[in-house]
């Protein structure tokens, strides 16, 4: 009688060790390149919106203690003077980053986006590594999917570009929620559902997009959550959020802040956005946005009605084929299938993000969201979650070399897309000055020599736009917004922002 050979799942399913070596090597290159873009390249930049709060934190530089500066987290108008959004964690990290920025400058020189919240964002790929590892059950797909995640415009726009910390924090909390939910499903020891609930709550108080994290986790893990004896924790989360928003936060802002009453429920105009749910045009925009988000995540920048339609066919067709192949004809079988549930979660989360886009600019598809740049950044995570379940459903482990090769192509394409899209966004916000001239002036400690150069910036914008859109470079939101601003002499980085810029990095200098 022949003795049966026992092999590990990785060896038996995913093939030989060279595949893993190539995957890890590629991942190291991806991480290295992301860090290069963050620290050493000219791709990193700082959004003008954060300069006001940064200057406010350092308004009495050298005369206030760190504790006094931290107290300003309760001065809500310094962060959000127009709309009462529930973002206390964003405000906390915006204060921490503002305090840290001059000290980072003293140690390593002017860094456009290197800061506390930026470094913490790299926790998100680590959490997704744990999630992919448990779902796919093997090394190669896990490493490839994490490397793709790091290379996406969604992740790089939250690290290489410094915008508000809100989306960075929400990305971390989304990945943490999925990670602990998967640990709970696998019956791993630890306070998994407790940590998952804390992560969901953290998303609630980081960014308005964090509310969709709750729906995503409930849709994908509904069976495990219903079976868990601690499920009551999940059910009370919305109550805790509403009670904190209604009573605790207003009291704290009134007691410790200087800007008076704060009421997130006071802006009734926000409720108007829900009227769009009965507008057929909204669902057309949702479909287009969803297709573009998926295309951008897998390294495709050609967003036309044809490519969008093909992407939607794939999104619907793969789960449908899986349902037919697996004979999931009973309703209970269908709602237990995680590939089907991941598809539903992706559609719902994208719909909510698109709904937020329509306030206060309805009847549009977000030009930044089209590439998951800052806005819609969590959608890239859900696209990769969907891909992981697709690989599991169709047993992609039978072609590990193909998975690896396709992953490498997507990674390279993603980096190229980010380079151009990031340049377009940066030019729009720094026009008519160049990023190079601004940060060169910061290194010198004086902005006196700055001289706007419209022709050079217009040319740079055209070159970058053509790299992304080709002959259609004038038929997109990037071009329209840039043209609108430049024609009317509306500059996002205006003279007031330039005055605040030096203060944000060198508050001790006059």
C-alpha positions as CSV (number, residue, x, y, z in Angstrom):
1,X,0.0,0.0,0.0
2,X,1.4,3.4,-1.0
3,X,2.1,5.9,1.7
4,X,0.2,9.1,1.2
5,X,2.4,12.2,0.9
6,X,1.4,15.1,3.1
7,X,2.1,18.6,1.9
8,X,1.3,22.0,3.3
9,X,-1.6,23.9,1.7
10,X,0.8,26.5,0.4
11,X,3.0,24.0,-1.3
12,X,0.1,21.9,-2.6
13,X,-2.1,24.7,-3.8
14,X,0.1,27.5,-4.8
15,X,3.0,25.6,-6.3
16,X,6.7,26.0,-5.8
17,X,8.7,28.3,-3.6
18,X,10.0,30.5,-6.5
19,X,6.4,31.9,-6.9
20,X,6.5,33.1,-3.3
21,X,10.0,34.5,-3.6
22,X,9.0,36.6,-6.6
23,X,5.8,37.7,-4.9
24,X,7.7,38.8,-1.8
25,X,10.4,40.5,-3.8
26,X,7.7,42.4,-5.8
27,X,6.0,43.5,-2.6
28,X,9.2,44.8,-1.2
29,X,9.8,46.9,-4.3
30,X,6.2,48.2,-4.1
31,X,6.7,49.2,-0.4
32,X,10.0,50.8,-1.2
33,X,8.6,52.8,-4.1
34,X,5.7,54.0,-2.0
35,X,8.1,55.2,0.6
36,X,10.2,56.8,-2.1
37,X,7.2,58.7,-3.4
38,X,6.4,59.8,0.2
39,X,9.8,60.9,1.4
40,X,12.1,61.6,-1.6
41,X,10.1,62.3,-4.7
42,X,8.4,65.5,-5.9
43,X,5.1,63.7,-5.9
44,X,4.4,64.5,-2.2
45,X,2.4,67.7,-1.6
46,X,0.2,69.4,1.1
47,X,-3.4,70.4,0.5
48,X,-4.0,74.1,1.2
49,X,-7.1,73.3,3.3
50,X,-5.1,72.1,6.2
51,X,-3.0,75.3,6.4
52,X,-5.7,77.2,8.3
53,X,-6.0,74.7,11.1
54,X,-2.2,74.3,11.2
55,X,-1.7,78.0,11.6
56,X,-4.4,78.2,14.3
57,X,-2.6,75.5,16.3
58,X,0.6,77.5,16.2
59,X,-1.0,81.0,16.4
60,X,1.0,81.7,19.6
61,X,4.1,79.7,18.7
62,X,6.5,79.4,21.6
63,X,4.0,80.8,24.1
64,X,1.7,77.9,24.5
65,X,2.3,74.5,26.1
66,X,1.6,71.3,24.1
67,X,-1.4,70.7,26.3
68,X,-2.8,74.1,25.4
69,X,-2.3,73.3,21.8
70,X,-4.0,69.9,22.1
71,X,-7.0,71.5,23.8
72,X,-7.7,73.3,20.5
73,X,-9.1,70.0,19.2
74,X,-12.4,71.3,20.8
75,X,-12.3,74.5,18.7
76,X,-14.4,72.9,16.0
77,X,-14.6,76.0,13.7
78,X,-10.8,75.7,13.1
79,X,-11.4,72.5,11.3
80,X,-14.9,72.7,9.8
81,X,-16.4,76.2,9.9
82,X,-19.2,75.6,7.4
83,X,-20.5,72.1,7.9
84,X,-21.0,70.3,11.2
85,X,-19.5,66.9,10.3
86,X,-18.9,64.3,13.0
87,X,-15.1,64.1,12.7
88,X,-13.5,64.4,16.2
89,X,-10.8,61.8,15.5
90,X,-9.9,63.7,12.3
91,X,-9.6,66.9,14.3
92,X,-7.4,65.2,16.9
93,X,-5.0,63.9,14.3
94,X,-5.0,67.1,12.4
95,X,-3.8,68.8,15.7
96,X,-1.2,66.1,16.3
97,X,0.1,66.4,12.7
98,X,0.2,70.2,12.9
99,X,2.2,70.0,16.2
100,X,4.6,67.4,14.8
101,X,5.1,69.1,11.4
102,X,7.7,71.7,12.5
103,X,9.6,69.2,14.6
104,X,9.8,66.8,11.6
105,X,11.1,69.7,9.6
106,X,13.8,70.3,12.1
107,X,14.9,66.7,12.0
108,X,14.6,65.7,8.3
109,X,13.9,68.9,6.5
110,X,10.6,70.0,4.8
111,X,8.4,66.9,4.2
112,X,5.2,67.6,2.4
113,X,3.2,64.8,3.7
114,X,5.3,62.7,6.1
115,X,3.5,62.9,9.5
116,X,1.9,60.9,12.3
117,X,-1.3,60.0,10.5
118,X,0.5,59.2,7.3
119,X,2.8,56.7,9.0
120,X,-0.2,55.1,10.7
121,X,-1.9,54.6,7.3
122,X,0.6,52.0,6.5
123,X,-1.1,49.8,9.2
124,X,-3.9,49.3,6.7
125,X,-1.9,47.1,4.3
126,X,-0.7,45.1,7.3
127,X,-4.3,44.5,8.4
128,X,-5.3,43.5,4.9
129,X,-2.4,41.1,4.8
130,X,-4.0,39.3,7.7
131,X,-7.4,39.3,6.1
132,X,-6.2,38.1,2.7
133,X,-4.1,35.4,4.3
134,X,-7.2,34.0,6.1
135,X,-9.5,34.2,3.1
136,X,-7.2,33.0,0.3
137,X,-5.4,30.5,2.5
138,X,-2.1,30.9,0.7
139,X,0.9,33.2,0.4
140,X,1.1,34.2,-3.2
141,X,-2.4,35.7,-3.6
142,X,-2.1,37.4,-0.3
143,X,1.1,39.1,-1.1
144,X,-0.1,40.1,-4.6
145,X,-3.3,41.6,-3.4
146,X,-1.6,43.6,-0.6
147,X,1.0,44.9,-3.1
148,X,-1.8,45.9,-5.5
149,X,-3.5,47.7,-2.6
150,X,-0.4,49.7,-1.8
151,X,0.0,50.6,-5.5
152,X,-3.5,52.0,-5.9
153,X,-4.3,55.6,-6.3
154,X,-6.6,55.2,-3.3
155,X,-3.8,54.3,-0.9
156,X,-1.1,56.5,-2.4
157,X,-3.4,59.6,-2.4
158,X,-3.8,59.2,1.4
159,X,-0.1,58.9,2.0
160,X,1.9,60.7,-0.7
161,X,-0.5,63.6,-0.7
162,X,-1.4,65.1,2.7
163,X,-5.1,66.0,2.9
164,X,-7.3,65.8,6.0
165,X,-6.5,62.7,8.1
166,X,-10.2,61.7,8.0
167,X,-9.9,59.3,5.1
168,X,-6.6,57.9,6.3
169,X,-8.2,57.0,9.6
170,X,-11.3,55.6,8.0
171,X,-9.2,53.4,5.8
172,X,-7.4,52.0,8.8
173,X,-10.7,51.4,10.7
174,X,-12.3,49.7,7.7
175,X,-9.3,47.3,7.3
176,X,-9.3,46.6,11.0
177,X,-13.0,45.9,11.0
178,X,-12.6,43.3,8.3
179,X,-9.6,41.8,9.9
180,X,-11.2,41.2,13.3
181,X,-14.5,40.1,11.7
182,X,-12.5,37.4,9.8
183,X,-10.8,36.4,13.0
184,X,-14.2,36.1,14.6
185,X,-15.4,33.9,11.7
186,X,-12.4,31.6,12.1
187,X,-13.1,31.3,15.9
188,X,-9.6,32.6,16.7
189,X,-9.0,33.5,20.3
190,X,-9.1,37.1,21.5
191,X,-11.6,39.9,21.8
192,X,-12.3,39.9,18.1
193,X,-15.9,41.2,18.0
194,X,-15.0,43.8,20.7
195,X,-12.0,45.1,18.6
196,X,-14.2,45.0,15.5
197,X,-16.9,47.1,17.2
198,X,-14.3,49.6,18.4
199,X,-12.9,49.8,14.8
200,X,-16.4,50.5,13.4
201,X,-17.0,53.1,16.1
202,X,-13.7,54.7,15.2
203,X,-14.8,54.9,11.6
204,X,-18.0,56.6,12.6
205,X,-16.0,59.4,14.3
206,X,-13.4,59.8,11.7
207,X,-15.3,60.4,8.5
208,X,-18.8,60.3,7.1
209,X,-17.7,57.5,4.8
210,X,-17.1,55.4,8.0
211,X,-20.8,54.8,8.4
212,X,-20.7,52.5,5.4
213,X,-18.1,50.3,7.2
214,X,-20.9,49.1,9.5
215,X,-23.1,48.0,6.5
216,X,-20.1,46.3,4.8
217,X,-19.3,44.2,7.8
218,X,-22.9,43.3,8.6
219,X,-23.5,42.2,5.0
220,X,-20.4,40.0,4.6
221,X,-20.4,38.6,8.1
222,X,-24.1,38.6,9.0
223,X,-24.2,34.8,9.9
224,X,-21.2,35.0,12.2
225,X,-22.5,38.2,13.9
226,X,-25.9,36.7,14.6
227,X,-24.3,33.6,16.1
228,X,-21.9,35.5,18.3
229,X,-23.0,35.8,21.9
230,X,-21.6,39.4,22.0
231,X,-23.7,40.5,19.1
232,X,-25.5,43.1,21.3
233,X,-22.3,45.1,21.1
234,X,-22.8,45.6,17.3
235,X,-26.5,46.5,17.8
236,X,-25.7,49.3,20.2
237,X,-23.1,51.0,18.0
238,X,-25.6,53.2,16.1
239,X,-27.1,54.2,19.5
240,X,-23.7,55.1,20.9
241,X,-22.9,57.1,17.8
242,X,-26.1,59.1,17.9
243,X,-26.1,59.7,21.6
244,X,-22.5,60.9,21.5
245,X,-23.2,63.2,18.6
246,X,-26.4,64.6,20.1
247,X,-25.3,65.1,23.7
248,X,-21.7,64.2,24.6
249,X,-19.8,66.0,21.8
250,X,-21.8,69.3,22.0
251,X,-21.3,69.4,25.8
252,X,-17.5,68.8,25.3
253,X,-17.2,71.5,22.7
254,X,-19.2,74.0,24.8
255,X,-17.2,73.2,27.9
256,X,-13.7,73.1,26.5
257,X,-13.9,74.9,23.2
258,X,-14.0,78.6,22.4
259,X,-16.4,78.6,19.4
260,X,-19.6,77.9,21.3
261,X,-22.4,75.5,20.4
262,X,-21.9,72.6,18.0
263,X,-24.7,70.7,16.5
264,X,-24.2,68.1,13.7
265,X,-28.0,67.8,13.3
266,X,-28.3,71.6,12.6
267,X,-27.5,71.4,8.9
268,X,-30.9,70.4,7.5
269,X,-29.6,70.8,3.9
270,X,-27.8,67.5,4.3
271,X,-31.1,65.7,4.4
272,X,-31.9,66.9,0.9
273,X,-29.3,64.4,-0.4
274,X,-31.6,61.5,0.3
275,X,-34.1,62.8,-2.2
276,X,-31.7,61.8,-4.9
277,X,-32.5,58.1,-4.1
278,X,-35.6,58.5,-6.2
279,X,-33.7,60.1,-9.1
280,X,-32.8,57.6,-11.9
281,X,-29.9,59.8,-12.9
282,X,-28.3,59.1,-9.5
283,X,-28.2,55.4,-10.2
284,X,-26.7,55.9,-13.6
285,X,-24.0,58.0,-11.9
286,X,-23.5,55.2,-9.3
287,X,-23.0,52.6,-12.0
288,X,-20.5,54.8,-13.8
289,X,-18.6,55.6,-10.6
290,X,-18.5,51.9,-9.5
291,X,-17.1,50.9,-12.8
292,X,-14.5,53.6,-12.7
293,X,-13.5,52.7,-9.2
294,X,-12.9,49.0,-10.2
295,X,-11.1,50.0,-13.3
296,X,-8.8,52.3,-11.4
297,X,-8.1,49.7,-8.8
298,X,-6.9,47.2,-11.4
299,X,-4.7,49.6,-13.3
300,X,-7.0,50.7,-16.1
301,X,-7.3,54.5,-16.7
302,X,-9.4,54.3,-19.8
303,X,-12.9,55.3,-18.5
304,X,-15.3,55.3,-21.4
305,X,-18.9,54.1,-21.7
306,X,-17.6,50.9,-23.3
307,X,-15.0,50.1,-20.7
308,X,-17.4,51.0,-17.9
309,X,-20.1,48.8,-19.4
310,X,-17.6,45.9,-19.7
311,X,-16.5,46.3,-16.1
312,X,-20.1,46.2,-14.9
313,X,-20.7,43.0,-17.0
314,X,-17.7,41.4,-15.2
315,X,-18.9,42.6,-11.8
316,X,-22.3,41.0,-12.4
317,X,-21.3,38.1,-14.6
318,X,-18.6,36.5,-12.3
319,X,-20.9,36.2,-9.3
320,X,-23.7,35.0,-11.6
321,X,-21.5,32.4,-13.2
322,X,-20.3,31.3,-9.7
323,X,-24.0,30.9,-8.6
324,X,-24.8,28.8,-11.6
325,X,-21.6,26.6,-11.2
326,X,-22.2,26.1,-7.5
327,X,-25.9,25.5,-7.9
328,X,-26.8,28.1,-5.4
329,X,-30.5,28.1,-6.3
330,X,-32.0,28.3,-2.8
331,X,-32.3,31.7,-1.2
332,X,-30.5,30.7,2.0
333,X,-27.6,29.3,0.0
334,X,-27.4,32.5,-2.0
335,X,-27.3,34.8,1.0
336,X,-24.6,32.6,2.7
337,X,-22.2,32.8,-0.2
338,X,-19.5,35.3,0.6
339,X,-18.7,36.2,-3.1
340,X,-22.3,37.2,-3.6
341,X,-22.3,39.1,-0.3
342,X,-19.0,40.9,-1.1
343,X,-20.6,42.0,-4.4
344,X,-23.6,43.4,-2.6
345,X,-21.4,45.2,0.0
346,X,-19.3,46.8,-2.8
347,X,-22.4,48.0,-4.6
348,X,-23.9,49.5,-1.4
349,X,-20.7,51.2,-0.2
350,X,-20.2,52.7,-3.6
351,X,-23.8,53.9,-3.7
352,X,-23.4,55.7,-0.3
353,X,-20.1,57.3,-1.4
354,X,-21.7,58.5,-4.6
355,X,-24.6,59.9,-2.6
356,X,-22.2,61.9,-0.5
357,X,-20.6,63.2,-3.8
358,X,-24.0,64.7,-4.7
359,X,-24.0,67.1,-1.8
360,X,-23.7,69.9,-2.7
361,X,-22.8,69.1,-6.3
362,X,-25.6,66.8,-7.7
363,X,-25.8,65.2,-11.2
364,X,-22.0,64.7,-11.4
365,X,-19.6,61.8,-11.2
366,X,-16.7,62.9,-8.9
367,X,-13.6,63.4,-11.1
368,X,-11.4,62.6,-8.1
369,X,-13.6,59.7,-7.0
370,X,-13.3,58.2,-10.5
371,X,-9.7,57.2,-9.6
372,X,-10.5,56.7,-5.9
373,X,-8.3,59.7,-5.2
374,X,-8.9,60.5,-1.5
375,X,-12.7,60.4,-2.1
376,X,-13.9,56.9,-2.6
377,X,-10.6,55.6,-1.2
378,X,-12.3,52.8,0.9
379,X,-13.9,51.5,-2.3
380,X,-10.5,50.2,-3.5
381,X,-10.4,48.0,-0.4
382,X,-13.8,46.5,-1.1
383,X,-12.8,45.9,-4.8
384,X,-9.8,43.9,-3.6
385,X,-12.0,42.1,-1.1
386,X,-14.3,41.2,-4.0
387,X,-11.4,40.0,-6.0
388,X,-10.2,37.8,-3.1
389,X,-13.6,36.1,-3.0
390,X,-13.6,35.8,-6.8
391,X,-10.2,34.1,-6.7
392,X,-11.5,31.8,-4.0
393,X,-14.7,31.0,-5.9
394,X,-12.9,30.2,-9.1
395,X,-9.9,28.5,-7.6
396,X,-7.3,30.8,-9.0
397,X,-4.7,28.8,-7.1
398,X,-4.6,26.4,-10.1
399,X,-2.7,29.1,-12.1
400,X,-0.4,30.8,-9.6
401,X,2.0,32.1,-12.2
402,X,-0.9,33.7,-14.0
403,X,-2.1,35.4,-10.8
404,X,1.5,36.7,-10.1
405,X,2.0,37.9,-13.7
406,X,-1.4,39.8,-13.8
407,X,-0.6,41.3,-10.4
408,X,2.7,42.7,-11.5
409,X,1.0,44.3,-14.6
410,X,-1.6,45.9,-12.4
411,X,0.9,47.2,-9.9
412,X,3.1,48.9,-12.6
413,X,0.0,50.4,-14.2
414,X,-1.3,51.6,-10.9
415,X,1.9,53.5,-10.1
416,X,1.8,55.1,-13.6
417,X,-1.8,56.2,-13.1
418,X,-1.1,57.7,-9.7
419,X,1.8,59.6,-11.0
420,X,-0.3,61.4,-13.6
421,X,-3.5,61.8,-11.6
422,X,-1.6,63.1,-8.6
423,X,0.2,65.6,-10.7
424,X,-3.2,66.9,-12.1
425,X,-4.6,67.3,-8.6
426,X,-1.5,69.0,-7.3
427,X,-1.4,71.5,-10.2
428,X,-5.0,72.4,-9.7
429,X,-4.4,73.2,-6.1
430,X,-1.0,75.0,-6.4
431,X,-1.7,76.8,-9.7
432,X,-0.3,79.2,-10.8
433,X,2.8,78.4,-8.7
434,X,4.6,75.1,-9.2
435,X,5.1,72.5,-6.5
436,X,8.8,72.6,-7.0
437,X,9.1,76.4,-6.5
438,X,6.9,76.3,-3.4
439,X,8.9,73.6,-1.6
440,X,12.2,75.1,-2.8
441,X,11.1,78.3,-1.1
442,X,10.1,76.5,2.0
443,X,13.6,74.9,2.2
444,X,15.1,78.4,2.0
445,X,12.7,79.7,4.7
446,X,11.3,82.5,2.5
447,X,8.5,82.7,-0.1
448,X,9.5,86.1,-1.3
449,X,11.1,84.8,-4.5
450,X,7.9,82.9,-5.6
451,X,6.9,83.9,-9.1
452,X,3.8,82.4,-10.7
453,X,4.3,80.8,-14.1
454,X,1.0,80.1,-15.8
455,X,2.3,78.9,-19.2
456,X,4.6,76.3,-17.6
457,X,1.8,75.0,-15.3
458,X,-0.7,74.9,-18.1
459,X,1.8,72.9,-20.2
460,X,2.6,70.5,-17.3
461,X,-1.2,70.0,-16.8
462,X,-1.7,69.2,-20.5
463,X,1.2,66.7,-20.5
464,X,-0.1,64.9,-17.4
465,X,-3.7,64.9,-18.7
466,X,-2.7,63.4,-22.0
467,X,-0.8,60.6,-20.2
468,X,-4.1,59.6,-18.5
469,X,-6.8,60.5,-21.1
470,X,-4.9,60.6,-24.4
471,X,-6.9,62.5,-27.1
472,X,-9.8,62.9,-24.6
473,X,-7.6,65.0,-22.2
474,X,-10.1,67.9,-22.4
475,X,-13.1,65.7,-21.7
476,X,-12.9,65.1,-18.0
477,X,-13.5,66.8,-14.6
478,X,-9.8,67.5,-14.1
479,X,-9.7,69.7,-17.2
480,X,-13.0,71.4,-16.5
481,X,-12.2,72.4,-13.0
482,X,-8.7,73.6,-13.9
483,X,-10.1,75.6,-16.8
484,X,-12.8,77.1,-14.7
485,X,-10.4,78.2,-12.0
486,X,-7.7,79.5,-14.3
487,X,-10.2,81.5,-16.5
488,X,-11.7,83.2,-13.5
489,X,-8.4,83.7,-11.6
490,X,-9.6,81.5,-8.7
491,X,-6.6,79.9,-7.0
492,X,-7.0,77.2,-4.4
493,X,-3.6,78.1,-3.0
494,X,-4.2,81.8,-2.8
495,X,-2.1,84.6,-1.2
496,X,-3.5,83.9,2.2
497,X,-2.6,80.3,2.0
498,X,0.9,81.2,1.0
499,X,1.3,83.3,4.0
500,X,0.3,80.4,6.2
501,X,2.5,77.9,4.4
502,X,5.8,79.0,5.9
503,X,4.2,79.3,9.3
504,X,3.0,75.7,9.2
505,X,6.5,74.4,8.7
506,X,8.5,77.0,10.6
507,X,6.2,78.6,13.2
508,X,9.2,79.9,15.2
509,X,10.4,82.1,12.4
510,X,8.9,85.5,11.4
